[in-house]
Amino acid sequence: MALHFPEAELADRRRRTIEAMQKRGLDGLLMFRQESMYYLTGYDTFGYVFFQCLYLGADGRLMLLTRAPDLRQAQHTSDIGDVRVWIDAPNADPAGELREYLRRFDLAGKTLGVEWEAYGLTARNGMRLQAAMDGFADLVDASDLVTRLRLIKSPAELTYVREAARLADLALDEAHRLAAPGADEGEILAAMQSIIIRNGGDDSANEFIIGSGNDALLCRYKTGRRKLSPQDQLTLEFAGVYRHYHAALMRTIPIGTPPARQVEMHEVAVDALEACKEALRPGNTAGAVFDAHAKVLDQAGYQAHRMNACGYSLGTTFAPNWMDWPMFYHGNPEILQPGMVYFIHLIIFDSDRGLAMTNGQTCLVTEGACEVLSKRSTDLVCR
């Protein structure tokens, strides 16, 4: 097996999951989030784009229902001993097959948790699952059960997170090396991704965000490439990835001499980033981190140009995005604890002037001040 964690650690994660299930009165858990499957068993695939379910019983029983292409994938990458295959056909009914397997496990009339909030469970398949289980078992939303356990990283996980952060630094170095008047966005993007892969990293769970000119005011990926002008701006949001663990960075790189307004935006963004890092302490809430960000930006006159969130948890995530739960927004009551990993992003988009400025770092919550995982400065780098 190609496991990235000791079997004893995976077994302990399942033990803690069962304890959490028992506290909620669940007899079993139906998992559709690939992150949960990877976390609990090591199972590594993108086969969740089809109907796929990992069952964990309160008695410790483990069973995966998947398609034939993922049989060997599960055998090779996980410690799942019971893998069952549903067969593609015009009348295929994997939800019904799942019910019948659960019936053999004596789960009729029992209470089962379901990860309804999962990219691996489309609305259509969700309705099929609901229909298949109607009258058979009581289904309870348990979308957050494993996600909450995944929040606090083990020492083994943090080793991967730190490696991801090292790879992100290398990618930033490539961006700074190549960004210049006349540089092609495609060449910059290719170099950033290449150095991560060549150093043992993995593909990220979503596309790297790259945009220059007016597109520097976007914080989503879009198709199309351009060459940098003598006076320009380049916004990058990207992640180093190792064993599916992500460590993100964000920067806006001015091309040419930046206007005074953009220099000021950088200073305010860094001040807000530092305020967020100061608030990233155990016992504080996720909402308090956002409030620290908003206070600095609003006092500097940038309320109209900021976002309504300033970061989120990071860990092992799968496509379509690397954002994990929870997020930094006003009023979020989630308590910060040591071992949590968060990406803090400061985004200022002045659409009136067509100016962008961003900065962001991935940080580890410790017993005291947070630990910044990137070794690169937040200073303004102009090319």
Secondary structure as GFF3:
##gff-version 3
##sequence-region A 1 383
A	DSSP	alpha_helix	7	23	.	.	.	ID=ss1
A	DSSP	beta_strand	28	31	.	.	.	ID=ss2
A	DSSP	alpha_helix	34	41	.	.	.	ID=ss3
A	DSSP	three_ten_helix	47	49	.	.	.	ID=ss4
A	DSSP	beta_strand	53	57	.	.	.	ID=ss5
A	DSSP	beta_strand	62	66	.	.	.	ID=ss6
A	DSSP	three_ten_helix	68	70	.	.	.	ID=ss7
A	DSSP	alpha_helix	71	77	.	.	.	ID=ss8
A	DSSP	beta_strand	83	85	.	.	.	ID=ss9
A	DSSP	alpha_helix	94	104	.	.	.	ID=ss10
A	DSSP	beta_strand	111	114	.	.	.	ID=ss11
A	DSSP	alpha_helix	123	133	.	.	.	ID=ss12
A	DSSP	beta_strand	138	141	.	.	.	ID=ss13
A	DSSP	alpha_helix	145	151	.	.	.	ID=ss14
A	DSSP	alpha_helix	155	178	.	.	.	ID=ss15
A	DSSP	alpha_helix	185	198	.	.	.	ID=ss16
A	DSSP	beta_strand	209	212	.	.	.	ID=ss17
A	DSSP	three_ten_helix	213	217	.	.	.	ID=ss18
A	DSSP	beta_strand	232	242	.	.	.	ID=ss19
A	DSSP	beta_strand	245	255	.	.	.	ID=ss20
A	DSSP	alpha_helix	260	279	.	.	.	ID=ss21
A	DSSP	alpha_helix	286	299	.	.	.	ID=ss22
A	DSSP	three_ten_helix	303	305	.	.	.	ID=ss23
A	DSSP	beta_strand	311	313	.	.	.	ID=ss24
A	DSSP	beta_strand	324	327	.	.	.	ID=ss25
A	DSSP	beta_strand	341	350	.	.	.	ID=ss26
A	DSSP	beta_strand	355	364	.	.	.	ID=ss27
A	DSSP	beta_strand	371	372	.	.	.	ID=ss28
###
